[in-house]
Amino acid sequence: MTMLEAASPQTAQVSPVQPPRRFTAVDALRGFAMFWIIGADSLAHSFAKMSGTPFAQTLGNQLEHVEWRGFRFYDLIFPLFVFLVGVSMVFSLDGIIARSGRRDAAKRVVTRGLLLVAIGILYYGGFSNPWPEMRLAGVLQRIGICYLFAGLAYICLRPRGLVILCSALLAGYWGMMTFLPFPDIHLENTSIETLALQAGSSEPEALVAATSQRVSGVFEPGYNLAHYIDWRYLPGKRLSRYYDPEGVLSNLPAIATCLLGAFAGLLLKEPRFSGKQKVTFLLIAGTACVLGGLLWGLQFPVIKKLWTSSYVLVAGGFSAILLGLFSLIIDEWKYQRWCRPLLWMGMNSIAIYLASNVIGFGKLANRFVGGNIKQWLDANITEGFGGLVVTLVGIAIAFSLVRFLYQRKIFLRI
């Protein structure tokens, strides 16, 4: 079976003669990210509905994406996964380079990156919809693009070069979004339709030609450089009609997120530092990134849907802090039994992601405890308890699946 893993430190070799060190924390943290994606957010929402306390409501709010500016816990999950792709990539590619050379490592990166993009396109409908209703952008596609470009950069550049590249991506994206002018067009239904009437055509070229004013340095929905580029140059279906949260230009800072993970991976495999020193470095660096991102956000706002440079630093900082805490508890203190279910899920991250959307664990759980059972629980215990039970059953099904795959050594991950 094809294994789509950007690399797992569990199976990679750092050198031909040195056995690999196992970093269980990396796979467990990847499973932690997937846990929230496949249904743990519904668990918190059900609890909030059932409880109604301020704490429960706050917890529920943290498990919803910010509408535009700002940062909540749920806005961390996607960049955390991309960050961990970068961490794992270090161990995987170092092993391939040591065994077979950089050329084979590059072949692996290109093959797996493009394969993940193709899976993403099929996942979002593939050819089931006629062109231009096919969606080419998406979560899996972004992960594949990040792995492809960050992996090739890792193969070709030394650590200093990677730092320069990461800095250039963040600064370059900020510079383009802040200073490059674009036509003063609000990509909203009413305004763009009005402009189309004035231009006598709804074609982008006609609308641009009819607009004389140019703007720059604005970061509002449908009114920024990234969304303008999506409208003009992103083919196929966009998630928000004119633009997409995984659009063209925001791939640049997303690659930087993957490179931040690679820096963490380089730290983890560095033999000069003890495990506790590595944890300390991760916690300090993570805190510095969060503070730096918040400070940068005063000018370049923290916006997930634009993947702004400030958002990269905030999300990357929290990712490093989580990796440090998981490494401390799991790899240093050796408290590992509690994270075994997360390890199952982390070792089959792509499989569980596809299954959660194709099968739908919540829909499957409803077949067992939905309908009258759910209504009876809500009526006889407390409002919202039925939804909580449905969510728990769905999560149990998900963990049963990944445990089954893990026991049979079937892995589909990145």
C-alpha positions as CSV (number, residue, x, y, z in Angstrom):
1,M,0.0,0.0,0.0
2,T,1.2,3.5,-0.8
3,M,2.3,5.4,2.3
4,L,1.8,9.1,2.0
5,E,4.0,10.3,4.9
6,A,6.0,13.4,4.7
7,A,8.2,11.4,7.0
8,S,7.8,9.8,10.3
9,P,10.7,9.9,12.8
10,Q,9.6,6.4,13.8
11,T,10.8,4.8,10.6
12,A,13.5,7.2,9.3
13,Q,17.3,6.8,9.8
14,V,19.4,9.8,10.5
15,S,22.5,8.0,9.1
16,P,23.4,4.6,7.6
17,V,24.9,3.5,10.9
18,Q,22.9,5.3,13.6
19,P,19.5,3.8,14.5
20,P,16.7,6.3,14.4
21,R,15.5,7.9,17.7
22,R,11.8,7.5,18.1
23,F,9.9,10.7,18.7
24,T,6.5,9.4,19.7
25,A,5.5,13.0,20.6
26,V,5.4,14.0,16.9
27,D,2.9,11.3,15.8
28,A,0.9,11.9,19.0
29,L,0.7,15.6,18.3
30,R,-0.4,14.9,14.7
31,G,-3.1,12.6,16.1
32,F,-4.1,15.4,18.5
33,A,-4.6,17.7,15.5
34,M,-6.7,15.1,13.7
35,F,-8.7,14.4,16.9
36,W,-10.1,17.9,16.7
37,I,-10.7,17.7,13.0
38,I,-12.7,14.5,13.0
39,G,-15.2,15.4,15.8
40,A,-13.7,16.7,19.1
41,D,-15.0,20.2,18.2
42,S,-18.5,18.8,18.1
43,L,-17.9,17.3,21.5
44,A,-17.1,20.7,22.9
45,H,-20.1,22.3,21.2
46,S,-22.4,19.5,22.6
47,F,-21.0,20.1,26.1
48,A,-21.5,23.9,25.7
49,K,-25.2,23.3,24.6
50,M,-25.8,20.9,27.5
51,S,-24.0,23.0,30.2
52,G,-24.7,26.6,29.3
53,T,-22.0,27.8,31.8
54,P,-19.7,30.7,30.8
55,F,-16.7,28.2,30.7
56,A,-18.6,25.9,28.4
57,Q,-19.6,28.7,26.1
58,T,-16.0,30.0,26.0
59,L,-14.8,26.5,25.2
60,G,-17.3,26.3,22.4
61,N,-16.3,29.7,21.0
62,Q,-12.6,28.6,20.9
63,L,-13.6,25.6,18.7
64,E,-15.0,27.9,16.0
65,H,-12.9,29.8,13.5
66,V,-12.7,33.5,13.8
67,E,-14.8,35.1,11.2
68,W,-12.0,37.2,9.9
69,R,-9.4,38.9,12.2
70,G,-8.1,37.3,15.3
71,F,-7.1,33.9,16.6
72,R,-8.8,31.1,18.4
73,F,-7.7,27.6,19.3
74,Y,-9.5,26.1,16.2
75,D,-7.5,28.4,14.0
76,L,-4.4,26.5,15.1
77,I,-5.3,23.0,13.9
78,F,-4.6,23.4,10.2
79,P,-1.2,25.2,10.5
80,L,-0.3,22.8,13.3
81,F,-0.7,19.9,10.8
82,V,1.4,21.7,8.2
83,F,4.0,22.5,10.9
84,L,4.2,18.8,11.8
85,V,4.7,17.9,8.1
86,G,7.8,20.0,8.2
87,V,9.0,18.3,11.5
88,S,8.6,14.8,10.1
89,M,10.1,15.8,6.7
90,V,13.5,16.3,8.3
91,F,13.7,12.8,9.6
92,S,12.4,11.2,6.4
93,L,14.5,13.1,3.9
94,D,17.7,12.8,5.9
95,G,17.3,9.0,5.9
96,I,16.7,8.9,2.2
97,I,19.6,11.2,1.4
98,A,21.9,9.1,3.6
99,R,20.8,5.9,1.9
100,S,20.2,6.9,-1.7
101,G,21.2,10.5,-2.3
102,R,19.5,13.8,-2.9
103,R,18.2,12.9,-6.3
104,D,16.0,10.0,-4.9
105,A,14.9,12.3,-2.1
106,A,13.8,14.9,-4.6
107,K,11.9,12.2,-6.6
108,R,10.1,11.2,-3.4
109,V,9.1,14.7,-2.6
110,V,7.8,15.5,-6.0
111,T,5.9,12.3,-6.3
112,R,4.2,12.5,-3.0
113,G,3.5,16.2,-3.2
114,L,1.8,15.9,-6.5
115,L,0.0,12.7,-5.5
116,L,-1.5,14.5,-2.4
117,V,-2.6,17.4,-4.6
118,A,-4.3,14.9,-7.0
119,I,-6.0,13.2,-4.0
120,G,-7.2,16.6,-2.8
121,I,-8.7,17.4,-6.2
122,L,-10.5,14.0,-6.3
123,Y,-11.6,14.5,-2.7
124,Y,-13.3,17.8,-3.5
125,G,-15.3,16.2,-6.3
126,G,-12.8,15.5,-9.1
127,F,-14.5,15.3,-12.5
128,S,-18.0,14.8,-11.0
129,N,-18.7,18.4,-11.8
130,P,-18.2,19.9,-15.2
131,W,-15.5,22.6,-15.7
132,P,-15.3,25.2,-14.2
133,E,-17.1,23.8,-11.2
134,M,-14.1,21.7,-10.3
135,R,-12.3,23.0,-7.2
136,L,-8.5,22.9,-7.6
137,A,-7.6,24.5,-4.3
138,G,-8.2,22.9,-0.9
139,V,-6.7,21.7,2.4
140,L,-5.1,18.6,1.0
141,Q,-3.8,20.5,-2.0
142,R,-2.2,23.1,0.3
143,I,-0.5,20.4,2.4
144,G,0.8,18.8,-0.8
145,I,2.2,22.2,-2.1
146,C,3.8,23.0,1.2
147,Y,5.5,19.6,1.4
148,L,6.6,19.8,-2.3
149,F,8.3,23.2,-2.1
150,A,9.5,23.0,1.5
151,G,10.9,19.5,0.9
152,L,12.8,20.5,-2.2
153,A,14.1,23.5,-0.4
154,Y,15.3,21.3,2.5
155,I,17.1,19.0,0.0
156,C,18.9,21.9,-1.8
157,L,19.6,24.4,1.0
158,R,21.6,24.4,4.2
159,P,19.8,25.5,7.4
160,R,21.0,29.1,7.0
161,G,19.5,29.1,3.5
162,L,16.2,27.8,4.9
163,V,16.1,30.6,7.4
164,I,16.7,33.1,4.7
165,L,14.0,31.5,2.5
166,C,11.5,31.4,5.3
167,S,12.1,35.0,6.2
168,A,11.9,36.0,2.5
169,L,8.5,34.3,2.1
170,L,7.1,36.0,5.2
171,A,8.5,39.4,4.4
172,G,7.8,39.1,0.7
173,Y,4.1,38.2,1.3
174,W,3.8,41.1,3.7
175,G,5.4,43.5,1.2
176,M,3.1,42.4,-1.7
177,M,-0.1,42.5,0.4
178,T,0.9,45.9,1.9
179,F,2.4,47.8,-1.0
180,L,1.4,46.3,-4.4
181,P,-1.6,48.1,-5.8
182,F,-4.7,46.4,-7.3
183,P,-7.9,47.7,-8.9
184,D,-10.3,49.2,-6.4
185,I,-12.8,46.4,-6.8
186,H,-14.8,45.0,-3.8
187,L,-15.4,41.3,-4.6
188,E,-18.9,41.3,-3.2
189,N,-22.0,40.3,-5.1
190,T,-23.7,43.7,-5.0
191,S,-20.7,45.9,-5.8
192,I,-19.2,43.7,-8.5
193,E,-22.6,43.3,-10.2
194,T,-23.0,47.1,-10.1
195,L,-19.6,47.5,-11.7
196,A,-20.5,44.9,-14.3
197,L,-23.5,46.9,-15.3
198,Q,-21.4,50.0,-15.7
199,A,-18.7,48.1,-17.7
200,G,-21.3,46.4,-19.8
201,S,-19.7,43.0,-19.1
202,S,-19.1,40.6,-16.2
203,E,-15.7,39.5,-17.5
204,P,-12.8,40.3,-15.1
205,E,-10.8,42.1,-17.9
206,A,-13.8,44.4,-18.6
207,L,-14.3,45.2,-14.9
208,V,-10.6,45.9,-14.4
209,A,-10.5,48.2,-17.5
210,A,-13.5,50.1,-16.1
211,T,-11.8,50.7,-12.8
212,S,-9.3,53.6,-12.8
213,Q,-8.5,53.7,-9.1
214,R,-5.9,51.5,-7.4
215,V,-5.6,50.6,-3.7
216,S,-3.0,48.8,-1.6
217,G,-2.6,47.8,2.0
218,V,-6.2,46.7,2.7
219,F,-7.0,43.4,4.3
220,E,-10.7,43.0,4.2
221,P,-12.8,40.1,2.9
222,G,-12.9,40.3,-0.9
223,Y,-10.9,43.5,-0.8
224,N,-7.2,42.6,-0.7
225,L,-4.5,41.6,-3.1
226,A,-4.7,37.8,-2.4
227,H,-8.4,37.7,-3.2
228,Y,-8.0,39.9,-6.2
229,I,-5.4,37.4,-7.6
230,D,-7.7,34.5,-6.9
231,W,-10.5,36.2,-8.8
232,R,-8.3,36.9,-11.8
233,Y,-6.0,33.8,-12.0
234,L,-7.3,30.9,-9.8
235,P,-9.1,28.6,-12.3
236,G,-12.1,26.4,-11.4
237,K,-14.4,26.8,-8.5
238,R,-13.5,29.0,-5.5
239,L,-14.9,28.3,-2.1
240,S,-16.2,31.8,-1.7
241,R,-17.2,32.3,-5.4
242,Y,-14.6,34.9,-6.2
243,Y,-11.7,33.8,-3.9
244,D,-10.6,30.8,-1.8
245,P,-9.1,30.5,1.7
246,E,-6.5,28.2,0.1
247,G,-5.9,30.5,-2.8
248,V,-2.8,31.2,-4.9
249,L,-0.8,33.9,-3.1
250,S,-1.3,32.6,0.4
251,N,0.5,29.4,-0.5
252,L,3.7,31.4,0.0
253,P,3.4,32.0,3.8
254,A,1.9,28.4,4.2
255,I,5.3,27.1,2.9
256,A,6.9,29.2,5.5
257,T,4.8,27.4,8.2
258,C,6.2,24.1,6.9
259,L,9.7,25.4,7.1
260,L,9.1,26.5,10.7
261,G,8.3,22.8,11.4
262,A,11.5,21.8,9.6
263,F,13.5,24.1,12.0
264,A,11.8,22.3,14.9
265,G,12.7,18.9,13.3
266,L,16.4,20.0,13.0
267,L,16.4,20.9,16.7
268,L,14.9,17.5,17.7
269,K,17.6,15.6,15.8
270,E,20.5,17.8,17.0
271,P,22.7,15.5,19.1
272,R,24.5,18.3,20.9
273,F,21.4,19.2,23.1
274,S,19.7,17.1,25.7
275,G,16.0,16.4,25.5
276,K,15.2,18.9,28.2
277,Q,17.3,21.5,26.4
278,K,15.3,20.9,23.2
279,V,12.1,21.3,25.1
280,T,13.3,24.6,26.6
281,F,14.3,25.9,23.1
282,L,10.9,25.0,21.7
283,L,9.1,26.7,24.5
284,I,11.2,29.9,24.3
285,A,11.2,30.0,20.5
286,G,7.4,29.4,20.4
287,T,6.7,32.1,22.9
288,A,8.9,34.6,20.9
289,C,7.1,33.7,17.7
290,V,3.7,34.3,19.3
291,L,4.7,37.6,20.7
292,G,6.3,38.6,17.4
293,G,3.3,37.6,15.4
294,L,0.9,39.6,17.7
295,L,3.2,42.6,17.4
296,W,3.3,42.3,13.6
297,G,-0.4,41.9,13.6
298,L,-0.8,45.5,14.6
299,Q,0.0,46.4,11.0
300,F,-0.5,43.1,9.2
301,P,-3.5,41.6,11.0
302,V,-3.6,38.0,12.1
303,I,-6.0,36.5,9.6
304,K,-6.3,32.7,8.9
305,K,-8.2,33.1,5.7
306,L,-5.3,35.1,4.2
307,W,-2.6,33.1,6.1
308,T,-1.0,36.4,6.9
309,S,2.7,36.5,8.0
310,S,1.6,37.5,11.5
311,Y,-0.7,34.5,11.5
312,V,2.2,32.2,10.5
313,L,4.2,33.4,13.5
314,V,1.4,33.1,16.0
315,A,0.3,29.6,14.8
316,G,3.9,28.5,14.4
317,G,4.7,29.7,17.9
318,F,1.8,27.8,19.5
319,S,2.7,24.7,17.4
320,A,6.3,24.8,18.8
321,I,5.0,25.2,22.3
322,L,2.7,22.2,21.9
323,L,5.5,20.2,20.4
324,G,7.7,21.1,23.4
325,L,5.0,20.1,25.9
326,F,4.3,16.8,24.1
327,S,8.0,16.1,23.9
328,L,8.5,16.8,27.6
329,I,5.6,14.6,28.7
330,I,5.9,11.7,26.2
331,D,9.6,11.5,25.2
332,E,11.3,12.8,28.3
333,W,9.0,11.9,31.2
334,K,7.9,8.7,29.3
335,Y,4.2,9.2,30.2
336,Q,3.0,7.4,27.0
337,R,0.1,5.2,27.7
338,W,-2.4,8.1,27.7
339,C,-1.5,9.1,24.2
340,R,-1.7,5.7,22.5
341,P,-5.1,6.5,20.8
342,L,-3.6,9.8,19.5
343,L,-0.6,7.8,18.2
344,W,-3.0,5.5,16.2
345,M,-4.6,8.5,14.7
346,G,-1.4,10.3,14.0
347,M,0.0,7.3,12.2
348,N,-3.0,7.3,9.9
349,S,-3.7,11.0,9.6
350,I,-4.7,11.1,5.9
351,A,-6.7,7.9,6.2
352,I,-8.8,9.3,9.0
353,Y,-9.2,12.6,7.3
354,L,-10.6,11.0,4.2
355,A,-12.8,8.6,6.1
356,S,-14.2,11.4,8.3
357,N,-15.5,13.2,5.2
358,V,-16.3,10.4,2.9
359,I,-17.9,8.1,5.5
360,G,-18.8,10.7,8.1
361,F,-18.4,9.4,11.6
362,G,-21.2,11.6,12.9
363,K,-23.6,10.3,10.3
364,L,-22.6,6.7,11.0
365,A,-23.0,7.3,14.8
366,N,-26.6,8.6,14.1
367,R,-27.5,5.2,12.7
368,F,-26.8,3.7,16.1
369,V,-27.8,6.4,18.7
370,G,-29.7,9.0,16.6
371,G,-33.4,9.6,16.1
372,N,-35.6,8.5,19.0
373,I,-32.6,7.5,21.1
374,K,-31.1,11.0,20.9
375,Q,-34.5,12.6,21.5
376,W,-35.1,10.4,24.6
377,L,-31.7,11.3,26.0
378,D,-32.4,15.0,25.4
379,A,-35.8,14.8,27.0
380,N,-35.0,12.6,30.0
381,I,-31.5,13.5,31.0
382,T,-30.8,17.1,29.8
383,E,-31.0,19.1,26.6
384,G,-27.9,18.4,24.4
385,F,-27.0,15.1,26.0
386,G,-28.2,13.2,23.0
387,G,-25.9,15.1,20.7
388,L,-23.0,14.5,23.1
389,V,-23.7,10.7,23.0
390,V,-23.8,10.8,19.2
391,T,-20.5,12.6,19.1
392,L,-18.9,10.2,21.5
393,V,-20.0,7.2,19.5
394,G,-18.7,8.8,16.3
395,I,-15.3,9.4,17.9
396,A,-15.2,5.9,19.2
397,I,-15.8,4.6,15.7
398,A,-13.0,6.7,14.4
399,F,-10.5,5.4,17.0
400,S,-11.6,1.9,16.4
401,L,-10.8,2.3,12.7
402,V,-7.3,3.8,13.3
403,R,-6.6,1.1,15.9
404,F,-7.5,-1.6,13.4
405,L,-5.2,0.0,10.8
406,Y,-2.4,0.4,13.3
407,Q,-2.5,-3.2,14.5
408,R,-2.3,-4.4,10.9
409,K,0.5,-1.9,10.1
410,I,-1.5,-0.1,7.4
411,F,-0.5,3.6,7.4
412,L,-1.7,6.4,5.2
413,R,-0.2,9.6,6.4
414,I,1.8,12.7,5.6
